[in-house]
Structures are given as C-alpha cells and as structure tokens.
Amino acid sequence: MKYSKLFNKNSKLYLNSRPSYPDELYNHLNSICKNKDLA
C-alpha cells in the first residue's frame, strides 16, 4: 500500500474531506507520504 495514494487528489479521503482541508495541507501530506514510500 503506497501512502501517497491516500492523499491523492482522486482518493476517497480527499473527496470526502474537501470542504474542511485545504489543498496545501493535502499537498504537504502527499509529499511526506511520497518520501515515506521512497524510504
């Protein structure tokens, strides 16, 4: 399971949380998760 998939723009989590979380937060989490995938 790739972490970055969780914070992908098409993920259920992203779509369900749209009004409450800003894109910047998602981009930040996504970049952290990409780093985690590479580690």
N, C-alpha and C positions, 0 to 999 in steps of 0.2 A: 504493500500500500504506500503510494507516494503521498507525503504530507502536502505537497504543493497542490495536489488535486482538491484538497479540502477547501482551499482558498481561491480556487479558480473562479473566474467570472461566471462560468456555467454551472457551478456546483449548487446543490440544493441549499446548503448552508448559506451561501452568498445570496441566493434569490430570496430565501425566507427571511433574511435579516436586513434586506435592502434599506428600509427607512431608517433603521437605527444605527447602522455602521457606515461611516464614510469610506469612499474608495481608497483614501490614503491609508487608512488602517488595514484594509484588505491587501493593498499592495505591499505594505510593510510586513504583514504576516506571511504573505506569499513569498517574499524574498527570504525571510527567515526559514521558511519551510524548504525552499529550494536549496538553501545552504545545508540544511539538515539532511536532505536527500543525498547531497554530494558527500557529506561527511562519512 
